[in-house]
Amino acid sequence: MEWLSNNYALVIGLIIIVVGAGITAYKFVQKSNEQKIVAIKEWLKYAVTVTEKALGEKTGKLKLQMSWSMATAQFPFITKVMTFEQFASYVDEALKWMNKQLEDNPNIRAIVTGETGRECE
């Protein structure tokens, strides 16, 4: 009991984090499949940027597998709402977006290609 009284702020903070995560998860689960797919497509922009930074150019199939692995960890239900082939087409869309960003934005290009000391995680 003494530990609890000494660490009440930590306990309250953890409760707030758990409740917040639960509310976020509940709101996401309540979305329609179409809304979930839109959220996944937006998240894929991040995923393809991370895989590009990690694996570089000319590693398409490996980046696809890495993106799939990341997506199934982030969105466990994904295998129920789309096939791997559909996912691959969404990754292609995200890659087109990323390539446009790399062309248009030298700051993003520098981060992804490693020309700066910044990390993309």
Backbone bond lengths (Angstrom), bond angles and torsions (degrees), N, CA, C in turn:
res aa  C-N    CA-C-N  psi(-1)  N-CA   C-N-CA  omega(-1)  CA-C   N-CA-C  phi
1 M - - - 1.437 - - 1.526 111.11 -
2 E 1.332 115.97 -33.86 1.458 120.03 179.10 1.536 110.74 -63.44
3 W 1.347 115.60 -40.25 1.466 119.34 178.91 1.519 110.40 -58.99
4 L 1.329 117.09 -42.45 1.455 122.04 -179.37 1.526 111.09 -62.90
5 S 1.317 116.83 -42.54 1.461 119.44 -179.87 1.530 111.50 -69.89
6 N 1.319 117.23 -29.78 1.464 120.62 178.35 1.520 112.54 -78.06
7 N 1.337 116.99 -23.36 1.463 121.03 -175.32 1.521 112.75 -122.35
8 Y 1.317 117.29 30.94 1.454 119.90 -176.67 1.527 112.33 -61.45
9 A 1.322 118.26 -35.32 1.466 120.78 179.98 1.527 110.35 -64.64
10 L 1.310 116.69 -40.28 1.463 120.76 177.60 1.519 110.63 -64.21
11 V 1.328 116.98 -44.07 1.462 121.38 -179.81 1.524 110.27 -62.81
12 I 1.319 117.30 -45.08 1.466 121.01 179.07 1.525 110.13 -63.20
13 G 1.324 117.11 -42.07 1.463 120.79 177.82 1.515 111.94 -60.37
14 L 1.323 116.81 -44.30 1.467 120.50 178.55 1.527 111.45 -64.17
15 I 1.317 116.90 -39.85 1.472 120.33 177.65 1.520 110.20 -62.39
16 I 1.317 117.74 -42.52 1.466 121.41 179.01 1.520 110.64 -62.95
17 I 1.314 117.71 -42.72 1.469 121.35 179.08 1.522 110.58 -63.45
18 V 1.314 117.59 -45.29 1.468 121.14 -179.18 1.531 110.39 -64.01
19 V 1.318 117.39 -44.01 1.457 120.88 179.36 1.535 109.97 -64.01
20 G 1.320 117.08 -43.38 1.463 120.55 178.45 1.517 112.28 -61.24
21 A 1.317 116.43 -43.65 1.471 120.01 178.16 1.514 110.35 -64.76
22 G 1.313 117.32 -39.33 1.461 120.86 178.72 1.516 111.90 -64.03
23 I 1.311 117.25 -43.04 1.472 121.02 178.57 1.520 110.28 -63.54
24 T 1.329 116.99 -43.79 1.462 120.77 178.68 1.521 110.91 -61.63
25 A 1.317 116.90 -45.45 1.469 120.61 178.77 1.520 110.86 -63.07
26 Y 1.326 117.90 -41.86 1.462 121.69 179.34 1.525 110.91 -61.46
27 K 1.342 116.59 -45.17 1.462 120.24 179.36 1.526 110.79 -62.13
28 F 1.329 116.77 -39.39 1.463 119.95 -179.53 1.520 110.74 -67.28
29 V 1.326 117.52 -42.31 1.462 121.61 -178.87 1.525 110.44 -64.32
30 Q 1.321 117.32 -30.75 1.458 121.07 -178.41 1.536 112.86 -75.26
31 K 1.307 117.62 -13.72 1.467 120.65 179.78 1.517 110.25 -70.22
32 S 1.326 114.90 154.47 1.463 120.04 175.70 1.531 108.99 -71.56
33 N 1.326 116.54 165.16 1.465 120.10 178.25 1.519 111.38 -58.92
34 E 1.337 116.90 -37.31 1.467 120.02 179.59 1.528 110.79 -63.76
35 Q 1.336 116.28 -41.70 1.463 119.79 178.35 1.525 111.20 -66.97
36 K 1.328 116.33 -36.57 1.464 119.80 177.47 1.524 110.46 -64.53
37 I 1.320 116.72 -41.06 1.462 120.45 -179.76 1.527 110.22 -64.77
38 V 1.338 116.86 -39.57 1.475 119.69 176.31 1.529 109.79 -60.62
39 A 1.324 117.00 -42.89 1.476 120.66 178.75 1.530 110.54 -63.99
40 I 1.315 117.01 -40.82 1.469 121.18 178.41 1.519 110.42 -63.80
41 K 1.332 116.62 -42.85 1.473 119.93 179.31 1.531 110.98 -60.86
42 E 1.321 116.68 -41.05 1.468 119.48 177.64 1.521 110.61 -65.75
43 W 1.318 117.11 -42.52 1.462 121.13 178.95 1.529 110.67 -63.76
44 L 1.323 117.11 -33.74 1.472 120.60 -179.30 1.528 112.27 -62.13
45 K 1.311 117.21 -27.33 1.466 119.45 176.29 1.531 109.63 -59.97
46 Y 1.304 115.34 -41.08 1.465 120.27 176.01 1.533 110.09 -66.74
47 A 1.333 116.56 -47.89 1.466 121.09 -175.16 1.521 111.83 -60.03
48 V 1.332 117.62 -44.24 1.472 118.63 -177.85 1.521 110.94 -69.57
49 T 1.319 117.06 -29.77 1.463 119.63 176.77 1.528 110.27 -68.52
50 V 1.326 116.95 -41.74 1.459 121.13 177.62 1.528 110.63 -63.87
51 T 1.337 116.91 -44.58 1.465 119.12 -178.71 1.518 111.61 -68.93
52 E 1.316 117.37 -34.28 1.469 119.94 176.39 1.525 109.91 -63.98
53 K 1.318 116.49 -43.76 1.466 120.16 179.20 1.527 110.38 -63.92
54 A 1.333 116.29 -41.31 1.461 120.36 -176.00 1.523 112.69 -73.54
55 L 1.330 117.29 -38.98 1.472 120.26 -170.42 1.528 114.43 -111.18
56 G 1.310 117.28 -17.34 1.462 119.79 178.63 1.524 113.59 77.13
57 E 1.310 115.32 -168.94 1.464 122.17 -176.70 1.522 111.46 -78.87
58 K 1.330 114.56 161.29 1.477 123.40 173.61 1.532 112.70 64.21
59 T 1.325 116.71 30.80 1.467 120.66 177.70 1.531 109.44 -129.80
60 G 1.318 116.25 41.36 1.463 122.69 -171.62 1.518 115.39 -53.49
61 K 1.327 116.89 -50.84 1.467 119.27 -177.19 1.522 111.52 -66.32
62 L 1.310 116.66 -37.34 1.457 120.45 177.75 1.530 110.74 -67.49
63 K 1.337 117.06 -40.24 1.464 120.66 176.82 1.527 110.77 -64.12
64 L 1.327 116.80 -38.42 1.462 120.82 177.77 1.523 110.19 -62.20
65 Q 1.322 117.08 -46.41 1.467 120.88 179.11 1.524 111.36 -63.90
66 M 1.323 116.89 -40.13 1.457 120.37 179.01 1.527 110.08 -65.92
67 S 1.332 117.26 -40.99 1.466 121.21 177.79 1.523 110.68 -63.25
68 W 1.346 116.62 -41.89 1.470 120.93 178.30 1.535 110.29 -61.91
69 S 1.314 115.91 -43.85 1.465 120.17 179.25 1.521 110.84 -62.58
70 M 1.312 117.27 -44.27 1.462 121.31 177.89 1.532 110.59 -63.07
71 A 1.332 116.36 -42.28 1.466 120.89 -177.07 1.523 111.61 -66.82
72 T 1.345 117.25 -41.94 1.463 118.83 -179.83 1.519 111.36 -69.38
73 A 1.322 117.30 -26.27 1.469 120.17 174.65 1.531 110.25 -74.26
74 Q 1.323 116.62 -41.66 1.468 121.79 -178.25 1.531 111.61 -75.29
75 F 1.334 116.53 -39.02 1.463 122.84 -176.65 1.528 108.83 -127.36
76 P 1.323 118.96 81.44 1.467 120.77 -175.29 1.531 114.21 -57.49
77 F 1.309 117.87 -25.51 1.461 121.91 -178.88 1.523 113.04 -77.90
78 I 1.309 117.67 -6.32 1.469 121.81 -170.52 1.530 112.84 -56.09
79 T 1.311 116.95 -34.15 1.467 119.72 -179.11 1.524 111.50 -69.95
80 K 1.322 117.13 -15.01 1.460 120.94 178.55 1.528 112.71 -89.70
81 V 1.334 117.30 -21.72 1.463 119.54 -175.86 1.529 113.36 -106.55
82 M 1.336 118.37 -9.70 1.471 119.65 178.52 1.520 110.89 -158.01
83 T 1.308 114.52 156.24 1.459 120.53 175.98 1.524 109.16 -85.67
84 F 1.319 115.92 166.94 1.457 120.36 176.54 1.530 110.05 -62.22
85 E 1.323 117.26 -36.16 1.467 121.25 179.60 1.526 110.98 -64.50
86 Q 1.340 116.96 -41.12 1.461 119.84 176.27 1.527 109.74 -63.70
87 F 1.318 115.22 -43.60 1.453 119.99 178.45 1.529 110.31 -58.15
88 A 1.326 116.62 -44.27 1.469 120.77 -179.94 1.526 110.93 -59.89
89 S 1.335 117.08 -37.76 1.471 119.03 178.75 1.532 110.24 -68.55
90 Y 1.320 117.79 -35.11 1.467 120.55 176.87 1.528 110.65 -68.69
91 V 1.317 116.47 -36.09 1.470 120.28 175.77 1.524 109.43 -63.50
92 D 1.332 117.56 -41.46 1.466 120.63 177.25 1.531 110.85 -58.94
93 E 1.341 116.74 -42.14 1.468 120.15 176.84 1.523 110.73 -61.65
94 A 1.321 116.77 -44.30 1.463 121.24 -179.81 1.536 110.87 -64.89
95 L 1.335 116.49 -37.40 1.468 119.98 177.93 1.529 111.53 -65.45
96 K 1.328 116.61 -38.19 1.473 119.55 176.26 1.523 109.98 -61.83
97 W 1.340 115.52 -43.70 1.456 119.85 177.81 1.526 110.10 -60.57
98 M 1.344 116.78 -46.56 1.462 121.03 -177.75 1.539 110.63 -63.13
99 N 1.327 117.48 -44.18 1.467 120.07 179.59 1.522 111.29 -61.15
100 K 1.322 116.77 -36.78 1.470 120.39 176.49 1.527 109.46 -65.40
101 Q 1.329 117.03 -41.48 1.463 120.45 177.77 1.526 110.82 -63.18
102 L 1.323 116.62 -40.54 1.466 120.33 179.76 1.524 111.13 -64.91
103 E 1.333 116.75 -36.12 1.467 120.40 177.64 1.521 111.86 -70.07
104 D 1.341 115.77 -42.39 1.465 121.03 -170.62 1.521 114.74 -88.19
105 N 1.317 117.91 -22.57 1.453 119.73 -171.78 1.531 110.41 -125.52
106 P 1.319 117.26 104.89 1.466 119.93 -178.10 1.528 113.05 -64.19
107 N 1.323 117.94 -27.48 1.467 120.43 178.68 1.527 110.77 -67.75
108 I 1.320 116.55 -44.67 1.469 120.32 177.62 1.522 109.28 -64.56
109 R 1.327 116.92 -44.08 1.465 121.12 179.36 1.527 110.54 -58.09
110 A 1.332 117.14 -42.62 1.463 120.90 -178.95 1.529 111.01 -64.88
111 I 1.315 117.82 -38.70 1.472 120.73 179.59 1.523 110.48 -68.80
112 V 1.328 116.75 -46.46 1.466 120.59 -175.30 1.525 111.45 -69.66
113 T 1.322 117.22 -38.30 1.465 119.67 -178.03 1.517 112.45 -85.25
114 G 1.331 117.07 -5.19 1.457 119.95 177.17 1.505 114.28 83.88
115 E 1.340 117.20 17.62 1.459 119.96 -179.23 1.534 112.04 -75.84
116 T 1.340 116.22 -9.45 1.459 119.65 176.70 1.519 107.98 -119.60
117 G 1.292 115.80 173.59 1.453 120.05 176.99 1.527 112.85 -83.87
118 R 1.347 116.69 -3.02 1.470 119.91 -176.71 1.513 110.56 -75.67
119 E 1.324 114.05 150.59 1.454 121.31 179.45 1.524 110.20 -104.57
120 C 1.294 116.07 150.35 1.459 123.24 175.90 1.510 106.85 -117.68
121 E 1.350 117.34 95.32 1.462 121.11 -176.44 1.487 111.08 -122.88
